[in-house]
Structure formats: structure tokens, C-alpha cells
Amino acid sequence: MFNNTPSLSMINLDNNSLSGPIPASVGSLSGLTKLYLHGNRLSGLVPPAIFNKSMLEELVLARNNELSGRIPDNNVTFNLPLLQIFSISVNKFSGKIPSGLAACTSLQKLSLFLNFFDDFIPPWLPTLSQLDFVSLGGNELVGSIPTGMGNLTRLNQLNVLQSNLSGGIPAELGQLRQLSWLNLAENQLTGSIPASLGNLSRINTLDLSHNQLDGNVPATFGRLRVLRFFNVEANNLGGELHFLGALSNCRNLQLLDVAMNSFMGNIPDSVGNFSDKLQKLHAQDNQISGSLPAMIANTSGLISIRISGNQLSQMIPRDILLMENLQSLNLQNNLMVGVIPTEVGMLRSLVELHLDSNRFIGPIPDGIGNLSNLQSLTLSQNNLSSSIPNGLWHLENIIQLNLSHNYLSGTLPVDTGSMQTINQVDLSTNHLSGVIPTSLGQLRMLTYLNLSRNMFQDHIPGSFSKLTSIVALDLSDNSLSGTIPDSLANLIHLWDLNLSFNKLEGQIPTDRSNSTKLHILKYILPSIAAFVVSITILSLLLRAKFRTPKEGSTGAPVVIDATNHMVVSYHDIVRATRNFSEGNLIGVGGFGKVFKGQLSNGLTVAIKVPNLESQRASRSFDVECRALRLAWHCNQIHDFDVIASSTPDFKALVLQYMRNGSLEALLHSGGSRRRRLGFLKGLDIMLDVAMAHLPCVCEHARDSRLHGASSILTCGVLHSEYGAVGKASRKSNVFSYGIMLLEVFTGKRPTDPKFVGELSVRRWVLDAFPAGFAEVIDPDLLPEERAGGFDDTSTRSNPGSTPTALDGCVVSILKLGLLCSSDESHDGRIPMNEVVSKLEKIRMDLPFPV
């Protein structure tokens, strides 16, 4: 397409789904000044001639994922004298950073992020004085950061994260007075943090985490008045925490992370001087001692305090337990003493409370039962006594409960069935007694239950047969009697079962196949310990998004954000759908059911749950998961993730919830519920659907059988050829699309009762076409002035008059629907790329504003 366009100066095809190689003919365009191909699925080598163009100013090939090879590396084959933007991030380029860039004296933006370059930071880089954006991270760089980088006084963003850089941070970086974003994380940098970085008066993001830096945080950082994100996690920093007083002058600070270092001494009262904008204070895994200052409560915007793994002593200040915005409080593994204050029940926003491995005494406060948002409560390995508050058993959102290794006594309540989302319960090594409540058998999502080393009596409840998700069950070291319920042998996911050191009698149950016996008298603490560790890691993963590197801010045109993948737990799904209640049901089909729900992070989603009793539905789910994982399109509803629980009897797709409902509801909901779609909106929807039916492109293109496969059928109406050959093709998708197009613009379902015998929606439109098109068009789609139908200037009431521009658009749309749904063989059917072109032209010809 570029063979006869010698005067072409700009190509902008970014953010589409183009695949294959870049045509060599692009390199022949001598007048090309701007080439934008980023955000596609292009692959292979870049034509070498593209790197030898005297007029090229902006070359943006980023985020194609599969562009590869070495870039020409000398001044003859790489000659771009006018280049201003060079962005090839998120691809597979390798070799050395092209030295020909050294001659690009007008270069402003250089982005090589996430490739396979194996090189030093080039010594010529600091000579490019016009640079304002440099992103080299995510490559295999070695060596040190050149001190000359301080000469790039126009630099706004510098990213070299996730490399193998060594040496110190040059003090000369403090000369970059325009710098707003500095990310040196995940390298092997050593030495102290230069105090000169306190001169970066415009810096808002400073990430030095996961290096080998030592010394302290310079007090000069208190001058960084616009700083929002400060992270020095996982270094060898140490000394006192006096720098917190200086950082409190950073009135825009939102995240302060000094975790996993060697800081020591007391937390100063100046921690209470931070502004209300501070949301996260993380200082876990240091050597901090003394008390937790009550002044922290003055920072009322805090939602997360993590100071676990230190040497804090004394009691929890009551003022901290009055912070109404606090969602996570983690003080585990310290030396704290005294009782847990009753004010803990005031933390109504609390989601996580971790006070385990301290020296707390006294009862568990009754007020904990009021924390309705609480999901994780760990109080293990303390000296707590008295009984477990009854209110705790009614926390409907609780997932993890660990009260083990205390001195708790009394009996468990008869009713524990309110905790329908709970996954782990550990009450082991206490002084609990009485019978084990049968209501524990109602906790269907329970995977880990440990009641060992207590004084429980009587029988093992038969209701435990309902714990269909249970993986580990430990009832050892109690005074249980009677026989082992045969029904335990039917718990197909049970991995560890420990009933040792009780007073049980009778035969050991076998499973239904009689193939093996349950080794229930084998003391298997090592495997249980391994399970606890793995389940703990899993619970942490389920609470966070995977963090992937990002470069720059959204304002820069060459900044590429890596994708963040959300992980959603089965328990979050159950909570979101209120245990799959009818009130949350928004759709039922042959596949299964679709529920609306709100995840714990506030995101509203549609949750598609297949009917696993149907083999067809189960296979359909697996195929859809695979297709959605490999396929990408800008008009596709993207999955946040494909969810499968730890058991094979539950599967779900978590999808973006479309608040405006389905197209079906928009077209066919009767009465006042029907929303006006409008002609333009209907056309835009069908244009988007047509674009989504263009060939899908595999995200990683690893599977040749799926690469370029036809898109997922979306319309629900198939041509008879599908039944004949047993599979769908892109052209059979075109047929489905054509019927859908006719449905949108006529307002008639293909299954409308009027279509009987040989009459179908297509035949009905064809019989009226073209002169009687006004008889079949849905009048509700027309602009307000035409909503009552076509007036006396239309071709319907005045066949001899000149058709209006709108009439021409309507005719063109119906004609296109007829072409797509032609009964001819699929080889002669119009291809989808032509459908897109025709719809785009129709849209441009509309007589009213767009």
C-alpha cells in the first residue's frame, strides 16, 4: 500500500490489532517524518531502511511485544539526523543500544524499556542535551550510571529499573532540576543515597527500592515538597529514624515505604506531622524498638500501617484504634504487651488486623465482632485468655481466622454458620473444650481447619461431610470419642487428615473405590506445616495486584504502562455475589449463569459461572478461557483474570461489568424500561462489533494453531454451513454479523414470531428493499425530528422525491446487512475488513453532527 505514495509524510496506525511484519515499502518513503505503529501486534525484523531516513523525526514502535532483532549500530546504517522521538519499548529487540543515536542531537525522548539490550548505559547519552525522557529499564544493562547524566538538565523522567546496574548513585543527578520521576529500583546499586537528590524540587516519584544502598535517608529530602511516592524498601539502610521528621515536610506524600532495611531506634513523634494525604506507612522487617507513638493517629488519612517484624514493645496506643480510615494494621512479630484495647472495635474500615507473635494478654475484645469489613484476623502466639467472643463468629466477610497458641478457654458457640466466606480457621493449642459444633460443617468454603491440642470431647460431627472444599483437617490431641464418620472418606479434596491422640474406635473408613485407606493415624505435621506456609503465601497473593514495572507518567506520549493483572479469590467472588444469590443474577443461558457483584476493592464486575454438570458448558469454558487469554482487541471486553478455585468443581470468568446493559436489552426491553439507542449510537456499536470480528491476534503468538484464528462467535445466529462442516469460520461470523446488523436497525429479533416458514428477518428486509426500506427500519432509531417515522419528503410517502442523506445511509446499512447474510457460499461473502470500511464511510456521510 506504500509503493505509490512517495509524498507520504506521516503514518499513524497506533493502537490497533495489526499483525505481521512492517512492510519493507515503508522504508522507501523518503519524505516520511512521523511513523506511529505502537500498540499493535507487529512482529519480526524492522526494515533496515527505516533507520536510515534523513527526514524522520518521530519513530514510535513501542508495545508491539514481538518486534525483534538487532538495530543497525553504526552511522551509515543508522542515520536519523532529525530524530526527536525514538520509542521501541515492550518488544524483543536485542544486541547493543544503537550508537547511531549519538548523532541524533535533537533527540528528546528515548524509550527502550522492556527489551533484551545487553549493554552499558552509553557514554554518549549525556551529550544529547535535548533529552527530557529516558527509559532504559527492563533490559540486561551492566556497569554504572554515568556521572554525566547530570548534564541532561532538561530531563523530566529517568527510568533504569530492573537492570543489573552497579556502583553508586551519582551525586550529579541532583542537578536535574526538571526531574519529576526517578526510578532506579531493582538493580545492584551500592553506597549511600546522595544528599544532592534533595535538590530535585520537582520530583514526585522516587523509587530506589531493592538495591544494596547503605547509610541513612538524607534529611535534605524534606525539601521535596511535591514528592508523592517514596520507596527505599529492601536495601541495607540503617541508623535512626530522624529523617521521618524531615519527610513530614513533604506535604503531598502518599506512600512512604522504608521496609526491609536495618533502621533502628524509636519511631519519633514527628511521624504525626505528616499530612492527611499520607495513605501508606510501611516499615516492616527492621530493628525498630520502643513504643508505637500515639501521634501516628494525627495522620488521619492513613489506610495502611505495617510495622511488623520489629522490636516494638509496650501497649497499643488507644488513639491509633480510633483512625476511621485505617484498613490494614499489621504489628505482628514484635514484643508488644498488655491487653488489646477495647477501642479496636472502632476501626470500622478495618480489613486486616495482624497482632500475632507478640505478648498480649487478657481477652479478645468483644468489639472485634463489630468490624463488619474484616477479612483477616490473626492473633496467634500471644498469651490471650478467656473465651472467644460470640460476635466474632458472625463476621460475614472473614476469610482467615488464626487464634492458635494462646490460652483461650470455654466452648464454641452452637451457631458458627454466619462465616460463609471463611477459608482458614486455626484454633489449635488453646484450652477450648466442649463439643465441636455441627454448624462448622456449614462453612462450605473452608479449606483448612485446625482444632488440635485442645480439650474437645464427644464425637466428630457428621456434618463435616459437607466440608466439600476441605484440604487439611487436624483434630488431633483432643478427647474425641466414638467412630470416625464414614462420610469423611468422601471428601475428595482432603489432603491432610490428622485424628491422632484421641479416644476414637472402630474401623478406619475407606474411600468409595476401596482402592486405598485413609492414613488417619499418621502424624503428618511436616506436610501440614508446608500447607500452612503455602496457604499463607496464597492469601497474600489474593490480596494484592501483581506489581509490574511502569515507565513514566501518562502525560508523556512515549510512556508505556505494563499491564497489571488482578487476582481475585473464590471467596471474593462469593462475597461479591452474596453467595450467588438470585438478587445478583443478571443472566441465564445454556452456558450457565451470570451474576453482578462488587469485589472487595470496589470494582463492579460480571461473573460468568458455567454449569459444570454439562460437559458442553465445561468444554466451552475452557475454550473461552484459552481464547480470551491469547486474543486481544481494543473492542474486546477484557477479563481481569480467569478465576478457578482450588477445587475443580468451581470455575468462573470475571469480566468488566457494562453498566448500560446488553444490546439485547437496549433493543427489546419493552415499555418504560426501553432506552433510546439512537441511529448514531447503533451505528457506532455495530462498527465496534465489526472491528472486534477482525482477525484476532495472539498476545504471545506461541501456538500456531490458534494464531490468527477466527474471532469468538458473538451473535448467536449461525449459517447452516456451520452444521454442515462442524466448525465456524470468519465468513460464517460475517453471516452472524449481518443478521445482527439487521436486528439492530429493524428492531426485530431473528426469532420474532412473525418469521415463520420461509420468512426470516433477512427475507423480510430483502422483500422491502430498496423502495420500501422505511417499512422495516426501526423508527426509534431515527433522530428526534424523524422519530415518528419518515415525513412527506421521504421516499416512502413521495417516491419521486430526491432521497435525503439520512435515507441514503439507512439504505446503505440495510444493503450491507443483506450482503453479509447472503445465502451464497461463504467464499463469496463480503469480508469483514470491507464491512468496517463501508460502515466508516456511512458514518462520515451522516447528515447530523457526530
Helices and strands as residue ranges (DSSP letters): E 10-12, E 19-20, G 24-28, E 34-36, E 41-45, G 48-51, E 58-60, E 66-70, E 85-87, E 92-95, G 99-103, E 109-111, E 116-120, G 125-127, E 133-135, E 140-142, G 147-151, E 157-159, E 166-167, G 171-175, E 181-183, E 188-192, G 195-199, E 205-207, E 212-214, G 219-223, E 229-231, E 238-239, H 243-247, E 255-257, E 262-265, G 269-273, E 280-282, E 287-290, G 294-298, E 304-306, E 311-312, G 318-322, E 328-330, E 337-339, G 342-346, E 352-354, E 359-362, G 366-370, E 376-378, E 383-386, G 390-394, E 400-402, E 407-411, E 424-426, E 431-435, G 438-442, E 448-450, E 455-458, G 462-466, E 472-474, E 479-483, G 486-490, E 496-498, E 503-505, H 525-541, H 570-576, G 582-584, E 585-588, E 592-598, E 604-610, H 615-630, E 631-632, E 639-644, E 651-656, H 663-668, G 671-673, H 679-692, E 697-698, H 720-725, H 730-746, H 761-768, G 773-775, G 779-781, G 784-786, H 805-820, G 826-828, H 832-844
